[in-house]
Amino acid sequence: MTKKHIFLLAVLLCLCTAVANAQQTRYQLYAVGFYNLENLFDTCHDEGHNDYEYLPDGRNRWNGLKYTHKLRNMSQVLSEMGTDKTPDGCAVIGVSEVENAKCLQDLCDQAPLKARNMQFVHIEGPDQRGVDCALLYNPRLFQVDSVRLVPYVYVKPEDSLRATRGFLTVSGRMAGEHVAVIVNHLPSRFAGSFYREEGGRQLRIVKDQLVQEDPEVKIFVMGDMNDDPQDKSMAEALGARRKIKDVEDGGLWNPWWDVLASGTGTLQYDGGWNLFDQIILSKTLLDVRNMKSGKPVELKKVDCSTLKYYSHQVFRRDYLFQREGRYKGNTKRTHAGGVWLDGYSDHLPTVVYVVKEAQ
């Protein structure tokens, strides 16, 4: 083979490689998470709130050592969420059971979160214990445009003097698109199903208003629902469907039905699992034609010209569980049986991954 032939062959190989590379689509993955922090309180009394059990002389003997350990433990989990699929971790994380902005600032100042410059949005709510919802976000991946706290409204006259957590609604930009996140913590199981069903109806109103303002908005409804996906508050009042094909325009899909049915959840009760910690997606995040089963498919088969759902997971690490003793196999809580365990939370986090073609 002459030098001329070798040169032409080399040029041809370069051209073929360039064409192949040009045909390879690149994707950007974004992780969206939720985590119930299980009573992230500081050590000081907040006037007007029943936070006495989390004071140095309170039932939990809550002091500076326990608080700093709690911050360290929470920041470890929050920083690792989403890293199973992307080194960036989560773009946004909704959190519940946090006392105030000071706790959130102390949390974001922890080394693993500070390294990502994690920020937070929070509005002080009316909850009698003083616990609120908030949103942590990586400003490189999500930009905040507006924040509002929509109150939970009690509809029974006898509840007129009660107050609980509202619906923290954050609108912003992810991957250049309009994204809205609603973070909430519905009334507890002790309150009765009616109050969570009412919460589901009110969540639906908040969601519908967002859709009315922008039919193309990508919505994540997330929180500790204190109910499972099949319960009335989620399936009927909120209208979060189990199957993608059943999601109407402007509607919601709940990917956690089948996760719970498979025997996995986010918190344990009487030896069984519940899945209260849900992230629910608007239809605008779904490629309905190619995602009929709700299971991950090859990216090349999904229309990723706009943000689309890719997969979801209950975030699990060995350190989140008790490894020995009376509570072996249970989630490792901060306290159990009146004993400080130096643990994490009674809940496990959840993560949803969405994807878009890289520009």
FITIKE-367373 format. One line per 2 residues: number of its first residue (from 1); their letters; for each residue y, x, z of C-alpha. Coordinates in steps of 0.1 Angstrom, whole numbers, plus 2048, in hexadecimal, padded with zeros to 3 digits. Layout:
<recs>
NUM) A) Y/X/Z; ...
</recs>
This chain:
<recs>
1) MT) 800/800/800; 821/80E/7F6
3) KK) 83F/811/80D; 850/7F5/7F9
5) HI) 832/7DE/800; 832/7E7/825
7) FL) 857/7E0/828; 854/7BE/817
9) LA) 837/7B5/82E; 84B/7BE/84D
11) VL) 868/7A9/841; 851/78C/83A
13) LC) 841/78F/85D; 864/78F/86D
15) LC) 86E/770/85A; 84E/75E/864
17) TA) 854/767/888; 878/75B/887
19) VA) 86E/73A/877; 852/735/891
21) NA) 86A/73C/8AE; 884/725/89F
23) QQ) 86A/709/89E; 860/70D/8C3
25) TR) 873/6F4/8D8; 880/700/8F9
27) YQ) 882/6E9/917; 895/6E8/938
29) LY) 884/6D9/956; 897/6C9/972
31) AV) 888/6C0/994; 894/6A2/9A8
33) GF) 888/69F/9CC; 889/68A/9EC
35) YN) 881/695/A10; 884/682/A31
37) LE) 88F/69E/A49; 883/68C/A68
39) NL) 8A0/68C/A7F; 8B6/6A9/A76
41) FD) 8CF/6A7/A93; 8E6/6C1/AA0
43) TC) 8E9/6C6/AC6; 90B/6B4/ACB
45) HD) 911/68F/AD2; 921/67B/AB6
47) EG) 937/661/AC6; 92B/63E/AC0
49) HN) 907/648/AB6; 8E7/646/ACA
51) DY) 8DD/66B/AC6; 8D6/672/AEA
53) EY) 8B2/67C/AE6; 8BE/699/AD0
55) LP) 8D5/6A8/AEA; 8CC/6C6/B01
57) DG) 8C7/6AE/B1E; 8B6/693/B09
59) RN) 892/689/B06; 88B/6A4/AEC
61) RW) 89E/6BF/AFE; 8AF/6C6/ADD
63) NG) 8C0/6E8/ADE; 8CE/704/AC8
65) LK) 8AC/715/AC4; 89B/6F5/AB8
67) YT) 8B8/6EC/AA1; 8B8/70E/A90
69) HK) 893/70D/A8C; 895/6EA/A7D
71) LR) 8B0/6F6/A64; 89A/714/A5A
73) NM) 87B/6FE/A55; 88E/6E4/A41
75) SQ) 89E/6FD/A2B; 87D/70D/A23
77) VL) 86E/6ED/A16; 88E/6E2/A03
79) SE) 890/704/9F2; 86B/703/9E7
81) MG) 86C/6DF/9DA; 869/6DF/9B4
83) TD) 85F/703/9B1; 83C/6FA/9A7
85) KT) 84A/6F4/984; 86C/704/983
87) PD) 87A/723/994; 89B/711/998
89) GC) 88D/6F9/9B2; 89C/6D7/9B4
91) AV) 8BD/6CE/9A3; 8C2/6B2/9BC
93) IG) 8B0/6A8/9DC; 8B7/687/9EF
95) VS) 8B2/68A/A15; 8B1/672/A31
97) EV) 8B2/673/A57; 8CF/68C/A59
99) EN) 8E9/688/A74; 90A/693/A64
101) AK) 91C/6AA/A4C; 91A/6C7/A65
103) CL) 8F4/6C6/A64; 8F5/6C6/A3E
105) QD) 90D/6E3/A3D; 8F8/6F7/A55
107) LC) 8DA/6EE/A3F; 8EA/6FA/A1F
109) DQ) 8F5/71A/A31; 8D0/724/A36
111) AP) 8C7/742/A20; 8AE/731/A08
113) LK) 8C7/715/9FF; 8E6/72B/A00
115) AR) 8D6/742/9E6; 8D7/724/9CE
117) NM) 8FA/719/9DA; 8EC/6F7/9E4
119) QF) 908/6DE/9EC; 906/6BB/9FB
121) VH) 916/699/9F9; 917/682/A17
123) IE) 929/664/A24; 927/65C/A49
125) GP) 915/63B/A4D; 913/620/A68
127) DQ) 8EF/626/A74; 8ED/621/A99
129) RG) 8D9/642/A9F; 8F1/654/A88
131) VD) 8D8/65E/A6D; 8E4/65E/A49
133) CA) 8D8/665/A26; 8E7/681/A11
135) LL) 8E2/693/9F0; 8DE/6B9/9EC
137) YN) 8E4/6C7/9CA; 8E5/6E7/9B7
139) PR) 908/6E7/9A6; 8FA/6FC/989
141) LF) 8E2/6E0/980; 8F4/6C1/98C
143) QV) 919/6B9/98D; 926/69D/9A3
145) DS) 93F/684/995; 940/669/9AF
147) VR) 931/65F/9D1; 931/63E/9E3
149) LV) 91E/62F/A00; 914/60B/9F9
151) PY) 90D/5FA/A1B; 8ED/5E9/A23
153) VY) 8F7/5C5/A2A; 8E4/5B0/A44
155) VK) 8E2/58C/A38; 8D5/57B/A57
157) PE) 8F2/56F/A6F; 8DF/57C/A8D
159) DS) 8E1/5A0/A7E; 907/5A0/A7B
161) LR) 90B/5BB/A95; 8F0/5D2/A87
163) AT) 8F6/5EF/A6F; 8DF/607/A5D
165) RG) 8DF/621/A41; 8EF/617/A20
167) FL) 8E8/622/9FC; 8F7/644/9F4
169) TV) 8FF/642/9CF; 908/662/9BD
171) SG) 911/664/998; 913/685/985
173) RM) 907/69A/968; 8E5/6AA/963
175) AG) 8DE/6BC/942; 8FF/6AD/936
177) EH) 8F3/689/93C; 8FF/66E/953
179) VA) 8E7/66D/970; 8E9/657/990
181) VI) 8D6/65C/9B0; 8D3/641/9CA
183) VN) 8C7/64F/9EC; 8BC/637/A07
185) HL) 8A7/631/A26; 89C/60D/A2A
187) PS) 898/5FC/A4C; 87A/607/A60
189) RF) 859/5F6/A63; 863/5E9/A85
191) AG) 87E/5D5/A75; 866/5C0/A60
193) SF) 85F/5BC/A3B; 87C/5A4/A35
195) YR) 896/5BF/A3B; 886/5D8/A23
197) EE) 882/5BD/A09; 8A7/5B5/A0D
199) GG) 8AD/5DB/A09; 89A/5DB/9E9
201) RQ) 8AF/5BE/9DB; 8CF/5D0/9E5
203) LR) 8C2/5F0/9D5; 8BC/5DD/9B5
205) IV) 8E0/5D0/9B5; 8ED/5F4/9B8
207) KD) 8D6/5FF/99C; 8E0/5E1/986
209) QL) 905/5E9/98B; 8FF/60D/97F
211) VQ) 8ED/600/960; 909/5E8/959
213) ED) 923/603/95A; 90E/61A/944
215) PE) 8ED/60D/934; 8E3/631/92C
217) VK) 8E6/63F/94F; 8C7/651/95C
219) IF) 8C0/643/97F; 8AB/651/99C
221) VM) 8A6/639/9B9; 898/64D/9D6
223) GD) 893/64B/9FB; 87D/644/A18
225) MN) 875/620/A10; 860/619/A2F
227) DD) 849/607/A17; 82F/610/9FD
229) PQ) 834/60C/9D8; 820/5EB/9D7
231) DK) 833/5DB/9F3; 84A/5BE/9EC
233) SM) 86A/5D2/9F2; 861/5EA/9D6
235) AE) 84C/5D6/9BE; 85E/5B5/9BF
237) AL) 881/5B8/9CF; 88A/5D9/9BE
239) GA) 873/5D2/9A1; 865/5F5/99D
241) RR) 847/5F2/985; 825/603/988
243) KI) 820/606/962; 839/614/94A
245) KD) 832/5F9/930; 83D/5DF/949
247) VE) 860/5EE/94F; 87A/5D8/940
249) DG) 89C/5E4/932; 8B1/5EF/94F
251) GL) 892/5EF/965; 880/609/97B
253) WN) 85F/61B/97B; 84E/625/99B
255) PW) 836/643/995; 828/643/9B8
257) WD) 810/625/9B7; 7F3/639/9A8
259) VL) 7FA/657/9BE; 7F5/641/9DD
261) AS) 7D7/630/9CD; 7C7/652/9C9
263) GT) 7C9/658/9EE; 7E8/66E/9F0
265) GT) 808/665/A03; 826/673/A15
267) LQ) 81F/669/A39; 801/65F/A4E
269) YD) 7FA/642/A64; 7DA/639/A76
271) GG) 7C7/653/A61; 7D3/645/A40
273) WN) 7EF/64E/A28; 80F/63B/A1F
275) LF) 827/644/A04; 849/63A/A10
277) DQ) 85C/657/A00; 861/64C/9DC
279) II) 876/657/9BE; 879/63A/9A5
281) LS) 885/63F/981; 899/629/96A
283) KT) 88B/620/948; 8A5/638/937
285) LL) 891/655/946; 871/64A/935
287) DV) 863/650/912; 851/62F/912
289) RN) 83F/635/8F1; 82F/655/8FB
291) MK) 82B/651/921; 816/631/924
293) SG) 800/63F/940; 81B/64F/955
295) KP) 808/66F/954; 817/690/947
297) VE) 813/695/922; 81A/6B3/90B
299) LK) 83F/6B8/909; 83E/6BA/8E3
301) KV) 832/696/8E3; 84F/68A/8F8
303) DC) 872/682/8EC; 885/69A/901
305) ST) 8A6/698/8EE; 8B3/688/90E
307) LK) 8A6/68C/932; 883/67D/935
309) YY) 869/67B/951; 84F/696/950
311) SH) 83A/695/971; 83C/68E/996
313) QV) 82B/69C/9B6; 828/698/9DB
315) FR) 834/6BB/9E6; 819/6CB/9FC
317) RD) 817/6ED/A0D; 7FE/6F7/A28
319) YL) 819/6FF/A40; 824/6DA/A40
321) FQ) 804/6D0/A52; 7F5/6D6/A74
323) RE) 7D9/6F0/A71; 7C9/6EC/A93
325) GR) 7C9/6D8/AB3; 7CC/6B3/ABA
327) YK) 7E1/6AC/A9B; 7CE/6C2/A82
329) GN) 7D2/6B5/A5E; 7F1/6A1/A66
331) TK) 813/6A9/A5A; 823/6C3/A71
333) RT) 840/6B1/A82; 85D/6BE/A96
335) HA) 84F/6AC/AB5; 82E/69A/ABC
337) GG) 822/68C/ADD; 841/699/AEE
339) VW) 83B/6BD/AE4; 851/6D2/ACE
341) LD) 83B/6DE/AB1; 856/6F1/A9E
343) GY) 84B/6DE/A80; 85B/6CD/A62
345) SD) 859/6A8/A5D; 841/68A/A60
347) HL) 847/685/A3B; 83E/69A/A1C
349) PT) 858/69E/A00; 855/690/9DE
351) VV) 860/69F/9BD; 865/691/99A
353) YV) 86A/6A8/97B; 87F/69F/95D
355) VK) 882/6B3/93D; 89A/6B7/920
357) EA) 89B/6CD/902; 8B0/6EC/909
359) Q) 8D0/6EE/8F6
</recs>
